[in-house]
């Protein structure tokens, strides 16, 4: 499982294969929980490259967003309550009209079918 250790560590030396592929050593794939097809962001830093698993980048982004929202006192249910209005605005901006049935208010999923 991925840890959030910021220690710089020498992994191994590898070569670029015929199709431009790099091999990440098995130990580190296992430590980071990376399987076949795991997406990576490739960042350039001067003459070097940084390979960052997308899952880690996504988790970092989620933590940043969560901290920012918590800092201003917002809760998940506050954001969820805004979705119908925002969805209608995006639809109207894209298609130049309100979506059909947007005037009626939908019941929360937990109350549907009761």
MARVEX-204041 format. One line per field, with one value per residue: x negated, y, z negated of N, C-alpha, C in turn; residue number from 1. Coordinates in steps of 0.001 Angstrom, whole numbers, plus 500000, padded with zeros to 6 digits. Atoms other than C-alpha are relative to their C-alpha. Layout:
# MARVEX-204041
nxx	c(X; ...)
nyy	c(Y; ...)
nzz	c(Z; ...)
caxx	c(X; ...)
cayy	c(Y; ...)
cazz	c(Z; ...)
cxx	c(X; ...)
cyy	c(Y; ...)
czz	c(Z; ...)
resi	c(NUM; ...)
# end
This chain:
# MARVEX-204041
nxx	c(499161; 500777; 500234; 500271; 501346; 500604; 501428; 500545; 500559; 500472; 499266; 500736; 500271; 499207; 500194; 498792; 499856; 499775; 498763; 500027; 499502; 500908; 499565; 500112; 500311; 498860; 499870; 499384; 498619; 499235; 499934; 499090; 498720; 499840; 499804; 500160; 499164; 499843; 500360; 501016; 500274; 501427; 500341; 501390; 500649; 501319; 500421; 499494; 498581; 499379; 498849; 499116; 498771; 498819; 499205; 500571; 499699; 498584; 499821; 500541; 499028; 498832; 500360; 500087; 498637; 499335; 500534; 499535; 498572; 499852; 500506; 498964; 498793; 499074; 499901; 499624; 498583; 499839; 500341; 499036; 498748; 500116; 500137; 498930; 500070; 501203; 499751; 499117; 500753; 500933; 499170; 499521; 501136; 500415; 498952; 499224; 498651; 499921; 499668; 498596; 499685; 500884; 499248; 499538; 501082; 500117; 500179; 501271; 499923; 499560; 498551; 499318; 499381; 499336)
nyy	c(498820; 498774; 499186; 498608; 499731; 499086; 500281; 500299; 501337; 500569; 501230; 500921; 499493; 500732; 499518; 499810; 501091; 499659; 499241; 498870; 500411; 500126; 500984; 499604; 501231; 500660; 499578; 498682; 500148; 500573; 499004; 498920; 500571; 499738; 501169; 499775; 498949; 498872; 498747; 499147; 498663; 499851; 498598; 499678; 499107; 499764; 501094; 501256; 500330; 500515; 500844; 499922; 500757; 499142; 500200; 499147; 498614; 499831; 499980; 498718; 498985; 500167; 499479; 498543; 499483; 500243; 499048; 498650; 499882; 500075; 498744; 498966; 500477; 500734; 501447; 500666; 499824; 498638; 500047; 500841; 499252; 499039; 500686; 499780; 498646; 499898; 500824; 499233; 498878; 500542; 500421; 498797; 499356; 500835; 500198; 498787; 500150; 500812; 501397; 500365; 500468; 499408; 499174; 500787; 500356; 501446; 500473; 500712; 501431; 500763; 499862; 500444; 501314; 500275)
nzz	c(500000; 499886; 501186; 499607; 500430; 499029; 499928; 498680; 500105; 498744; 499758; 499144; 498659; 499024; 498623; 499201; 499037; 498599; 499846; 500911; 501308; 501138; 500979; 501401; 500737; 500640; 501396; 500082; 499515; 501108; 501078; 499612; 499593; 498567; 499157; 498561; 499448; 500926; 499321; 500611; 499468; 499744; 500194; 499690; 500952; 499410; 499123; 500536; 499930; 501211; 499700; 501157; 499764; 499968; 501212; 501043; 499657; 500269; 501451; 500476; 499620; 500874; 501328; 499903; 499879; 501275; 500976; 499642; 500294; 501446; 500553; 499888; 500666; 499138; 500192; 498739; 499671; 499476; 498573; 499293; 499862; 498891; 498710; 499008; 499447; 499171; 498813; 499118; 499427; 499005; 498868; 499318; 499329; 498865; 499006; 499836; 500544; 501212; 499696; 500175; 501342; 501001; 500937; 501138; 500900; 500172; 501368; 500204; 499696; 501155; 500136; 498782; 500007; 501284)
caxx	c(500000; 498778; 497184; 496638; 492927; 491051; 487614; 485574; 484554; 482432; 484543; 482637; 481241; 483458; 483443; 486023; 487302; 487950; 491438; 490352; 491380; 489713; 489820; 490526; 488905; 491357; 490652; 491701; 494752; 495879; 495040; 497090; 499917; 499373; 500758; 500536; 501840; 501521; 501565; 498661; 498159; 494767; 493293; 490144; 487833; 484855; 482996; 484886; 488266; 490560; 493030; 495994; 498738; 502041; 503748; 501336; 501894; 505656; 505474; 503304; 505786; 508674; 506843; 506151; 509787; 511060; 508759; 509758; 513481; 513195; 511222; 514184; 516748; 518289; 519475; 520036; 523818; 523474; 521815; 524199; 527150; 525815; 525547; 529043; 528669; 525138; 526155; 528957; 526610; 524027; 526757; 528180; 524746; 523964; 527346; 528827; 531920; 533009; 533130; 536579; 538183; 535659; 538413; 539611; 537513; 536210; 536448; 533215; 532444; 533103; 536749; 537465; 539835; 541311)
cayy	c(500000; 503515; 505496; 509218; 509115; 512003; 510405; 510414; 506841; 505241; 502509; 500882; 501468; 500504; 500927; 502176; 499255; 499169; 500611; 503321; 501301; 501464; 498737; 499695; 497144; 494626; 495650; 499230; 498247; 496135; 498839; 501389; 498994; 499381; 496800; 496372; 499411; 501752; 505331; 507678; 511397; 512116; 515395; 517052; 518657; 520183; 517306; 514707; 513009; 512335; 509459; 509959; 507345; 509036; 507481; 509314; 512567; 512101; 511303; 514393; 516555; 515120; 515906; 519469; 520043; 518515; 520663; 523808; 523132; 522178; 525364; 527469; 525343; 523434; 519838; 517233; 517580; 521356; 520637; 517850; 520176; 522523; 519835; 520189; 523956; 523697; 520891; 523088; 526063; 523929; 522443; 525897; 527274; 524333; 523972; 527451; 526207; 524627; 520830; 519278; 518749; 520992; 522982; 520074; 519215; 515652; 513726; 512429; 508817; 507645; 508820; 507548; 504641; 504981)
cazz	c(500000; 500754; 497964; 497938; 497236; 498849; 498542; 501742; 502414; 505135; 506694; 509483; 512929; 515823; 519599; 522034; 524115; 527851; 527414; 524952; 521902; 518490; 515875; 512267; 509915; 508436; 504826; 505501; 507555; 504608; 502029; 503989; 504873; 508621; 511024; 514783; 516602; 513596; 514962; 514232; 514605; 516178; 514979; 516265; 513718; 515493; 517133; 515117; 515099; 512186; 512490; 510191; 509938; 510842; 507804; 505497; 507361; 507107; 503378; 502810; 504711; 502663; 499406; 500567; 501566; 498332; 496199; 498094; 497746; 494082; 493413; 494579; 492738; 495657; 495287; 498038; 497754; 498374; 501710; 502674; 502101; 504815; 507534; 509087; 509498; 510860; 513242; 514624; 515091; 516925; 519137; 519915; 520757; 523026; 524759; 524334; 522505; 519257; 519170; 519512; 516108; 514347; 512685; 510573; 507600; 507316; 504098; 502586; 503576; 500047; 500355; 503881; 504270; 500777)
cxx	c(499120; 499852; 499664; 498651; 499341; 498499; 499600; 499239; 499568; 500701; 499144; 499682; 500797; 499725; 501356; 500020; 500278; 501225; 500078; 500470; 498886; 500559; 499767; 499743; 501194; 500218; 500746; 501419; 500875; 500175; 501025; 501366; 500306; 500135; 499737; 500954; 500206; 499553; 499004; 500032; 498484; 499692; 498528; 499501; 498572; 499677; 500534; 501486; 500456; 501216; 500854; 501268; 501217; 500833; 499477; 500329; 501464; 500265; 499498; 500974; 501234; 499721; 499973; 501394; 500729; 499537; 500498; 501463; 500265; 499581; 501035; 501346; 501000; 499935; 500416; 501463; 500301; 499733; 501014; 501319; 499961; 500003; 501148; 499932; 498810; 500181; 500870; 499271; 499049; 500765; 500446; 498872; 499597; 501041; 500910; 501436; 499932; 500314; 501479; 500211; 499134; 500753; 500504; 498792; 499982; 499829; 498640; 500186; 500561; 501516; 500752; 500603; 500657; 501427)
cyy	c(501237; 500681; 501394; 500432; 500875; 499803; 499694; 498692; 499527; 498667; 498983; 500721; 499136; 500599; 500198; 498896; 500516; 500881; 501179; 499669; 499919; 498943; 500554; 498716; 499476; 500465; 501327; 499999; 499459; 501010; 501092; 499494; 500216; 498695; 500334; 501095; 501185; 501290; 500826; 501375; 500048; 501489; 500211; 500992; 500198; 498916; 498651; 499830; 499506; 499203; 499967; 499212; 500914; 499850; 500878; 501462; 500308; 500077; 501311; 501131; 499936; 500544; 501518; 500634; 499859; 500987; 501417; 500199; 499977; 501317; 501120; 499525; 499262; 498502; 499364; 500219; 501417; 500030; 499193; 500733; 500980; 499328; 500237; 501385; 500145; 499201; 500760; 501170; 499524; 499593; 501227; 500690; 499200; 499958; 501205; 499898; 499174; 498564; 499729; 499471; 500616; 500830; 499192; 499545; 498496; 499667; 499339; 498514; 499202; 500049; 499508; 498624; 499642; 500410)
czz	c(500000; 498653; 500485; 499450; 501060; 500115; 501435; 499887; 501377; 500197; 500738; 501299; 500961; 501373; 500657; 501055; 501405; 500211; 499026; 498594; 498972; 499064; 498612; 499216; 499202; 498571; 499888; 500554; 498877; 498867; 500294; 500447; 501469; 500773; 501452; 500450; 499076; 500689; 499185; 500640; 500189; 499958; 500354; 498968; 500484; 500993; 499544; 500196; 498632; 500454; 498745; 500288; 499895; 498732; 498872; 500263; 499702; 498498; 499405; 500312; 499101; 498602; 500009; 500052; 498674; 498939; 500270; 499640; 498493; 499353; 500067; 499466; 500863; 499711; 501332; 500370; 500513; 501503; 500795; 500227; 501172; 501371; 500978; 500650; 500944; 501285; 500994; 500647; 501084; 501254; 500809; 500756; 501234; 501110; 500186; 499515; 498723; 500374; 499751; 498591; 498917; 498975; 498813; 499198; 499778; 498535; 499878; 500241; 498839; 499826; 501220; 499805; 498673; 500032)
resi	c(1; 2; 3; 4; 5; 6; 7; 8; 9; 10; 11; 12; 13; 14; 15; 16; 17; 18; 19; 20; 21; 22; 23; 24; 25; 26; 27; 28; 29; 30; 31; 32; 33; 34; 35; 36; 37; 38; 39; 40; 41; 42; 43; 44; 45; 46; 47; 48; 49; 50; 51; 52; 53; 54; 55; 56; 57; 58; 59; 60; 61; 62; 63; 64; 65; 66; 67; 68; 69; 70; 71; 72; 73; 74; 75; 76; 77; 78; 79; 80; 81; 82; 83; 84; 85; 86; 87; 88; 89; 90; 91; 92; 93; 94; 95; 96; 97; 98; 99; 100; 101; 102; 103; 104; 105; 106; 107; 108; 109; 110; 111; 112; 113; 114)
# end
